[in-house]
Amino acid sequence: MTCADQHDQLLALARRCESTGRPDRNLDADIYEALGFTVRRKPAHLIGPRTPPGGIYQQGSLWKAIGKISAEIDVAVNVIRQKAPEWNWSLQSVASEEQTYEALVAGCSGHGALASLALCAALLKAFARSDSDQTSAPADR
């Protein structure tokens, strides 16, 4: 996948977060993949109590259940802290708007019907901008 494709994928996922009204386990897996995690999705035909919903992702040598990043603010915040610990973020409720939450991550804004979705949209936009900044700047090597 080229940098341009990855940039477009991140922005498309951000748009999905902003347009959906509810969390989605497939969206969770897509976000983890787009952020560079190795993901194994739960096969649709496999119904077993030991396979976590949404699948698993690799962190170091361990495999962990995919967090509900589109549903839980703390999961999104943990991903930000893990992938970009120097980034600041904020979240606010806007009662007069249809999309009632707005988030700001590293200078990129996102909105959504749920606080977690707004935070995901903003973090995906921030990663897209970060990737494009790295490819447009000359390498310091």
ZADOGU-562361 format. One line per 2 residues: number of its first residue (from 1); their letters; for each residue x, y, z of N, C-alpha, C. Coordinates in Angstrom, 1 decimal, always signed. Example, Ala and Ser with C-alpha at 12.3 -4.5 7.8 and 13.67 -1.06 7.14 Angstrom:
<pts>
1 = as = +13.2 -5.7 +7.8 +12.3 -4.5 +7.8 +13.2 -3.3 +7.8  +12.8 -2.2 +7.1 +13.7 -1.1 +7.1 +12.9 +0.0 +7.9
</pts>
This chain:
<pts>
1 = mt = +0.8 -1.2 +0.0 +0.0 +0.0 +0.0 +0.9 +1.2 +0.0  +0.6 +2.1 -0.9 +1.4 +3.4 -1.0 +1.0 +4.3 +0.1
3 = ca = +1.8 +5.3 +0.3 +1.5 +6.3 +1.4 +0.2 +7.1 +1.0  +0.0 +7.3 -0.3 -1.2 +8.0 -0.7 -2.5 +7.1 -0.4
5 = dq = -2.3 +5.8 -0.7 -3.4 +4.9 -0.4 -3.7 +4.9 +1.1  -2.7 +4.8 +1.9 -2.8 +4.8 +3.4 -3.5 +6.1 +3.9
7 = hd = -3.1 +7.2 +3.3 -3.7 +8.5 +3.7 -5.2 +8.5 +3.3  -5.5 +8.0 +2.1 -6.9 +8.0 +1.7 -7.7 +7.0 +2.6
9 = ql = -7.1 +5.9 +3.0 -7.8 +4.9 +3.8 -8.1 +5.5 +5.2  -7.1 +6.2 +5.8 -7.3 +6.8 +7.1 -8.4 +7.9 +7.0
11 = la = -8.4 +8.7 +6.0 -9.5 +9.7 +5.8 -10.9 +9.1 +5.6  -10.9 +8.0 +4.8 -12.2 +7.3 +4.6 -12.7 +6.7 +5.9
13 = la = -11.8 +6.2 +6.7 -12.3 +5.6 +8.0 -12.8 +6.8 +8.9  -12.1 +7.9 +8.9 -12.5 +9.1 +9.7 -13.9 +9.5 +9.2
15 = rr = -14.2 +9.5 +7.9 -15.5 +9.8 +7.4 -16.6 +8.8 +7.9  -16.2 +7.5 +7.9 -17.1 +6.5 +8.4 -17.4 +6.7 +9.9
17 = ce = -16.4 +7.1 +10.7 -16.7 +7.4 +12.1 -17.6 +8.6 +12.3  -17.5 +9.6 +11.4 -18.3 +10.8 +11.5 -19.7 +10.6 +11.0
19 = st = -19.9 +9.6 +10.1 -21.2 +9.4 +9.5 -22.1 +8.4 +10.2  -21.4 +7.5 +10.9 -22.2 +6.4 +11.6 -22.7 +6.9 +12.9
21 = gr = -23.8 +6.3 +13.3 -24.4 +6.7 +14.6 -24.2 +5.8 +15.7  -23.4 +4.7 +15.4 -23.2 +3.7 +16.5 -21.9 +3.0 +16.3
23 = pd = -21.3 +2.4 +17.3 -20.1 +1.6 +17.3 -20.3 +0.4 +16.4  -19.2 -0.1 +15.8 -19.2 -1.2 +14.9 -17.9 -2.0 +15.1
25 = rn = -18.0 -3.3 +15.3 -16.8 -4.2 +15.5 -16.0 -4.3 +14.2  -16.6 -4.2 +13.0 -15.8 -4.2 +11.8 -15.0 -2.9 +11.7
27 = ld = -15.7 -1.8 +12.1 -15.0 -0.5 +12.1 -13.8 -0.6 +13.0  -14.0 -1.2 +14.2 -12.9 -1.3 +15.2 -11.7 -2.0 +14.5
29 = ad = -11.9 -3.1 +13.9 -10.9 -3.9 +13.2 -10.2 -3.1 +12.1  -11.0 -2.4 +11.3 -10.5 -1.5 +10.2 -9.6 -0.4 +10.8
31 = iy = -10.0 +0.2 +11.9 -9.2 +1.2 +12.5 -7.8 +0.7 +13.0  -7.9 -0.5 +13.7 -6.6 -1.1 +14.2 -5.7 -1.4 +13.0
33 = ea = -6.2 -2.0 +11.9 -5.4 -2.3 +10.7 -4.8 -1.0 +10.2  -5.6 +0.0 +10.0 -5.1 +1.3 +9.4 -4.0 +1.9 +10.3
35 = lg = -4.1 +1.7 +11.6 -3.0 +2.3 +12.5 -1.8 +1.4 +12.5  -1.7 +0.4 +11.8 -0.5 -0.4 +11.6 -0.5 -1.7 +12.5
37 = ft = -1.5 -2.0 +13.2 -1.6 -3.3 +13.9 -1.8 -4.4 +13.0  -1.2 -5.6 +13.3 -1.5 -6.8 +12.6 -2.8 -7.4 +13.2
39 = vr = -3.8 -7.5 +12.4 -5.2 -7.9 +12.9 -5.6 -9.3 +12.3  -6.2 -10.1 +13.1 -6.8 -11.3 +12.6 -8.3 -11.2 +13.0
41 = rk = -9.1 -11.2 +12.0 -10.6 -11.0 +12.2 -11.2 -12.3 +12.5  -12.3 -12.2 +13.3 -13.0 -13.4 +13.7 -13.8 -13.9 +12.4
43 = pa = -13.6 -15.1 +12.0 -14.3 -15.6 +10.8 -15.8 -15.6 +11.1  -16.6 -15.2 +10.1 -18.1 -15.1 +10.3 -18.7 -16.5 +10.6
45 = hl = -18.0 -17.6 +10.0 -18.6 -18.9 +10.2 -18.2 -19.6 +11.5  -17.2 -18.9 +12.2 -16.7 -19.5 +13.4 -17.4 -18.9 +14.6
47 = ig = -18.2 -19.7 +15.3 -18.9 -19.3 +16.5 -18.4 -20.1 +17.7  -17.5 -19.4 +18.4 -16.9 -20.1 +19.5 -16.7 -19.1 +20.7
49 = pr = -16.9 -19.6 +21.9 -16.9 -18.6 +23.0 -15.5 -18.1 +23.3  -14.4 -18.8 +22.8 -13.1 -18.3 +23.1 -12.5 -17.3 +22.1
51 = tp = -13.2 -17.1 +21.0 -12.7 -16.2 +20.0 -13.4 -14.8 +20.3  -12.6 -13.8 +20.6 -13.2 -12.5 +21.0 -13.9 -11.9 +19.8
53 = pg = -15.0 -11.2 +20.0 -15.7 -10.5 +19.0 -14.8 -9.5 +18.3  -14.9 -9.4 +17.0 -14.1 -8.4 +16.3 -12.7 -9.0 +15.9
55 = gi = -12.2 -9.9 +16.6 -10.9 -10.5 +16.3 -9.8 -10.1 +17.3  -8.6 -10.3 +16.9 -7.4 -10.0 +17.7 -6.4 -9.2 +17.0
57 = yq = -5.5 -8.6 +17.7 -4.4 -7.8 +17.1 -3.1 -8.2 +17.8  -2.0 -8.0 +17.1 -0.7 -8.3 +17.7 -0.1 -7.1 +18.3
59 = qg = +0.4 -7.2 +19.5 +1.1 -6.2 +20.2 +2.4 -6.9 +20.7  +3.5 -6.6 +20.0 +4.7 -7.3 +20.4 +4.6 -8.7 +20.0
61 = sl = +4.8 -9.6 +20.9 +4.7 -11.1 +20.7 +3.3 -11.6 +21.2  +2.5 -10.7 +21.7 +1.2 -11.1 +22.3 +0.1 -10.8 +21.3
63 = wk = -0.9 -11.6 +21.4 -2.2 -11.3 +20.7 -3.2 -10.9 +21.7  -3.9 -9.8 +21.4 -4.9 -9.3 +22.3 -6.2 -9.1 +21.6
65 = ai = -7.3 -9.1 +22.3 -8.6 -8.8 +21.8 -8.7 -7.4 +21.3  -9.3 -7.2 +20.1 -9.4 -5.8 +19.6 -10.3 -5.1 +20.5
67 = gk = -9.9 -3.9 +21.0 -10.7 -3.0 +21.8 -11.8 -2.4 +21.1  -12.8 -2.0 +21.8 -14.0 -1.4 +21.3 -13.7 +0.1 +21.1
69 = is = -12.8 +0.4 +20.1 -12.3 +1.8 +19.9 -13.4 +2.7 +19.5  -14.4 +2.2 +18.7 -15.5 +3.0 +18.3 -16.6 +3.2 +19.3
71 = ae = -16.4 +2.5 +20.4 -17.5 +2.6 +21.5 -17.0 +3.1 +22.8  -15.7 +3.0 +23.1 -15.2 +3.4 +24.4 -14.0 +4.4 +24.3
73 = id = -14.2 +5.5 +24.9 -13.3 +6.6 +24.9 -11.9 +6.2 +25.4  -11.9 +5.4 +26.5 -10.6 +5.0 +27.1 -9.8 +4.1 +26.2
75 = va = -10.4 +3.3 +25.3 -9.7 +2.5 +24.3 -9.0 +3.4 +23.3  -9.8 +4.4 +22.8 -9.2 +5.4 +21.8 -8.0 +6.1 +22.4
77 = vn = -8.2 +6.6 +23.7 -7.1 +7.3 +24.4 -5.9 +6.5 +24.5  -6.1 +5.2 +24.9 -4.9 +4.3 +25.1 -4.2 +4.1 +23.7
79 = vi = -4.9 +4.0 +22.6 -4.3 +3.9 +21.3 -3.5 +5.1 +21.0  -4.1 +6.3 +21.3 -3.3 +7.6 +21.1 -2.0 +7.6 +21.9
81 = rq = -2.1 +7.2 +23.2 -1.0 +7.2 +24.1 +0.1 +6.2 +23.6  -0.4 +5.1 +23.1 +0.6 +4.1 +22.6 +1.2 +4.4 +21.3
83 = ka = +0.5 +4.9 +20.3 +1.0 +5.2 +19.0 +1.6 +6.6 +18.9  +1.1 +7.6 +19.6 +1.6 +8.9 +19.5 +1.6 +9.6 +20.9
85 = pe = +2.4 +9.2 +21.8 +2.3 +9.7 +23.2 +2.5 +11.2 +23.3  +3.1 +11.9 +22.4 +3.4 +13.3 +22.5 +2.2 +14.1 +22.0
87 = wn = +1.2 +13.5 +21.4 +0.0 +14.2 +20.9 -0.9 +14.6 +22.1  -1.5 +15.8 +22.0 -2.6 +16.2 +22.9 -3.9 +16.0 +22.3
89 = ws = -4.9 +15.8 +23.1 -6.3 +15.6 +22.6 -7.3 +16.3 +23.5  -8.4 +16.6 +23.0 -9.5 +17.1 +23.8 -10.8 +16.7 +23.2
91 = lq = -11.9 +16.7 +24.0 -13.2 +16.3 +23.6 -14.2 +17.2 +24.3  -15.2 +17.6 +23.5 -16.3 +18.4 +24.0 -17.6 +18.0 +23.5
93 = sv = -18.7 +18.3 +24.2 -20.0 +18.1 +23.8 -20.6 +19.4 +23.3  -21.3 +19.3 +22.1 -21.9 +20.4 +21.5 -23.4 +20.1 +21.4
95 = as = -24.1 +20.6 +22.3 -25.6 +20.2 +22.4 -26.4 +20.8 +21.3  -26.0 +21.8 +20.6 -26.8 +22.4 +19.6 -26.6 +21.8 +18.2
97 = ee = -25.7 +20.9 +18.1 -25.4 +20.3 +16.8 -26.0 +18.9 +16.7  -26.2 +18.4 +15.5 -26.7 +17.0 +15.3 -25.6 +16.1 +15.7
99 = qt = -24.4 +16.3 +15.2 -23.2 +15.5 +15.6 -22.8 +16.1 +17.0  -23.2 +15.5 +18.1 -23.1 +16.2 +19.4 -21.7 +16.2 +20.0
101 = ye = -20.7 +15.6 +19.5 -19.4 +15.6 +20.1 -18.4 +16.0 +19.1  -17.4 +16.8 +19.6 -16.3 +17.2 +18.8 -15.0 +16.9 +19.5
103 = al = -14.0 +16.4 +18.7 -12.7 +16.0 +19.3 -11.6 +16.7 +18.6  -10.5 +16.9 +19.2 -9.3 +17.5 +18.6 -8.1 +16.7 +19.0
105 = va = -7.4 +16.1 +18.1 -6.2 +15.3 +18.3 -5.1 +15.9 +17.5  -4.1 +16.3 +18.1 -2.9 +16.9 +17.4 -3.3 +17.9 +16.4
107 = gc = -4.2 +18.7 +16.7 -4.6 +19.8 +15.8 -5.6 +19.4 +14.7  -6.1 +18.2 +14.7 -7.1 +17.7 +13.7 -8.4 +17.5 +14.4
109 = sg = -9.5 +18.0 +13.8 -10.8 +17.8 +14.5 -11.6 +16.7 +13.9  -12.5 +16.2 +14.7 -13.4 +15.2 +14.2 -14.7 +15.4 +15.0
111 = hg = -15.8 +14.9 +14.4 -17.1 +15.0 +15.1 -17.8 +13.7 +15.0  -18.8 +13.5 +15.9 -19.5 +12.2 +15.8 -20.7 +12.2 +16.7
113 = al = -21.6 +11.2 +16.5 -22.8 +11.1 +17.3 -22.4 +10.6 +18.8  -21.3 +9.9 +18.9 -20.7 +9.4 +20.2 -19.4 +10.1 +20.4
115 = as = -19.0 +10.3 +21.6 -17.7 +10.9 +21.9 -16.6 +10.0 +21.4  -16.7 +8.7 +21.5 -15.7 +7.7 +21.0 -15.5 +7.8 +19.5
117 = la = -16.6 +8.0 +18.8 -16.5 +8.1 +17.3 -15.9 +9.4 +16.9  -16.2 +10.5 +17.6 -15.5 +11.8 +17.3 -14.0 +11.7 +17.6
119 = lc = -13.6 +11.0 +18.7 -12.2 +10.9 +19.0 -11.5 +10.0 +18.0  -12.2 +8.9 +17.5 -11.6 +8.1 +16.5 -11.4 +8.9 +15.2
121 = aa = -12.4 +9.7 +14.8 -12.3 +10.4 +13.6 -11.2 +11.4 +13.6  -11.0 +12.1 +14.7 -9.9 +13.1 +14.9 -8.6 +12.4 +14.9
123 = ll = -8.5 +11.2 +15.6 -7.2 +10.5 +15.6 -6.8 +10.0 +14.3  -7.8 +9.5 +13.5 -7.5 +9.0 +12.1 -7.0 +10.2 +11.2
125 = ka = -7.6 +11.3 +11.3 -7.2 +12.5 +10.6 -5.8 +12.9 +11.0  -5.5 +12.9 +12.3 -4.2 +13.2 +12.7 -3.1 +12.3 +12.2
127 = fa = -3.4 +11.0 +12.2 -2.5 +10.0 +11.6 -2.3 +10.2 +10.1  -3.4 +10.6 +9.4 -3.3 +10.9 +8.0 -2.4 +12.1 +7.7
129 = rs = -2.6 +13.1 +8.5 -1.8 +14.3 +8.3 -0.3 +14.0 +8.7  -0.1 +13.3 +9.7 +1.2 +12.9 +10.2 +1.9 +12.1 +9.1
131 = ds = +1.2 +11.1 +8.5 +1.8 +10.4 +7.4 +2.2 +11.2 +6.2  +1.3 +12.2 +5.8 +1.5 +13.0 +4.7 +2.7 +14.0 +5.0
133 = dq = +2.8 +14.5 +6.2 +3.9 +15.4 +6.6 +5.2 +14.7 +6.5  +5.2 +13.4 +6.9 +6.5 +12.6 +6.8 +6.9 +12.4 +5.4
135 = ts = +6.0 +12.1 +4.5 +6.4 +11.8 +3.1 +6.7 +13.1 +2.3  +6.1 +14.3 +2.7 +6.4 +15.5 +2.0 +7.7 +16.2 +2.5
137 = ap = +8.1 +15.9 +3.7 +9.3 +16.5 +4.3 +10.5 +15.7 +3.8  +11.7 +16.4 +3.6 +12.9 +15.6 +3.3 +13.3 +14.8 +4.4
139 = ad = +13.9 +13.7 +4.1 +14.4 +12.7 +5.2 +15.6 +13.3 +5.8  +15.7 +13.2 +7.2 +16.8 +13.6 +7.9 +17.7 +12.4 +8.2
141 = r = +18.3 +11.9 +7.2 +19.2 +10.8 +7.4 +20.6 +11.0 +6.9
</pts>
